[in-house]
Amino acid sequence: MSKVTINIPDDFMLGAAASAWQTEGWSGKKDGQDSWLDAWYKNDRHVWHNGYGPAVATDFINRYKEDVALMKAAGLTHYRTSINWSRFLTDYENGVVDEEYAGYYDALIAEMQAQGIELMLCLEHYELPAVLLEQYGGWGSKRVVELYLLYAEKVFERYAGKVTRWFTFNEPIVVQTRVYLDALRWPYEQNTLKWMQWNHHKNLATAKVVKLYREKGYPGTVGTILNPEVTYPRSSAPHDVKAAAMYDLFYNRVFLDPAIKGEYPAELVALLAKHQVSWDVSAEELQLIAEYRVDEVGINLYYPHRVKAPSRAWHPETPFHPAYYYEHFELPGRRMNKSRGWEIQPTIIYDMAMRIKNDYGNIPWFVAESGMGIEDEAQFKNAEGQIQDDYRIAFIAEHLYQTLRAREDGANCLGYMLWAFTDNVSPMNAFKNRYGLVEIELENDRQRRLKKSAHWYRQRRDSRQLTL
Ligand code: BG6
């Protein structure tokens, strides 16, 4: 294929993402301020990677100045991370701020401003306080929605205006899907009703935070970060196409529609009623969702999802699961990232962009995460010790190209953010898969080293051009 060059518009963000829990470490944390992920890691040592896990993580909380300098070296225009709810408050019921932790954010914000890199903050990237899961059952409870709003209020009182792009959640569907829909994690309970209740309360929480921010008159925007999976049917046969539409309805539209259109899809509501999943929702809550829609969305896009019509009938007594309507399908000969087991298909970004343009009023959006996790990257070091991650450069180039092409074709796409800025702790496998533009040498006091991809990223920013 002959080479093509595409321009990167001046206002297009070239950023990278992370989260508080995956980078900051527990240093200085007081007892009782655990997130549910901390509790899981404390109990389940097998999820640590060679003894490395979230206790120190990348030690960002102590080394943020060094890391901000590296962000500059890698050419980032924007950096997205989260504030850890479980740490920001010392008393979740009364909204008492932990001054030490809050002071660290004051300093981080000031440092990023000084270096000219815009910080975008998410209020929840899986950092639900463990005690709220124990006491109230987590997001199944309306009380937790109120406590989250109190937390948001305290965060905004301190930082609104200094940070002007806020996000309510990162991938709000993920936890309850693993925990209650697929029963893959403790408490191993298949419960579609709880799954939908968590979905609804997170949608409601987003609307309430949007309302709060607007009513206070703070400058800037409130968005949310979703992970809709671009879903392709196995074939154009009607039963496969229907399976894809069903997957899309249950896993994508359940968050996209309320956040952007202000309503649940009527088909979803009817199907949940048909299967007797009667979640607790009031007319007043639906009104809030209708009225307070997000200003922008971040979309995390890693791989395509492929489905086919289900090949077996469900027993009428079996509890309802959306898989009643579809089965997963693996495309023969697909390109794979074998480390992570994910299919690689860069056009998912273009397809998602066109969907947002056509079905969601072309709301402003950006690629909030795209990236490639690789095991044992140290084997790719050159004589100077720099990881030669040409595979990552090729991955970013192809995905960035699809983003820019979509923008040229009218998508309201504001930018591209790589997951991740540095290697960090994955909730699933600690430091096993490395995603960063910057290597964290764990055995060498967590020394940072720019990978080859960081220099390449910087060149894209300087030249404002991409060739592939
Ligand atoms: C995204 C999450 O889904 O994928 C991140 O927002 C996560 O928190 C990233 O780390 C990569 O997935 P994983 O499981 O390989 O860490």
Boltz pocket constraint, residues with backbone or C-beta under 6 A from the ligand:
constraints:
  - pocket:
      binder: B
      contacts: [[A, 19], [A, 22], [A, 170], [A, 171], [A, 227], [A, 300], [A, 340], [A, 369], [A, 373], [A, 419], [A, 425], [A, 426], [A, 427], [A, 428], [A, 429], [A, 433]]
      max_distance: 6.0
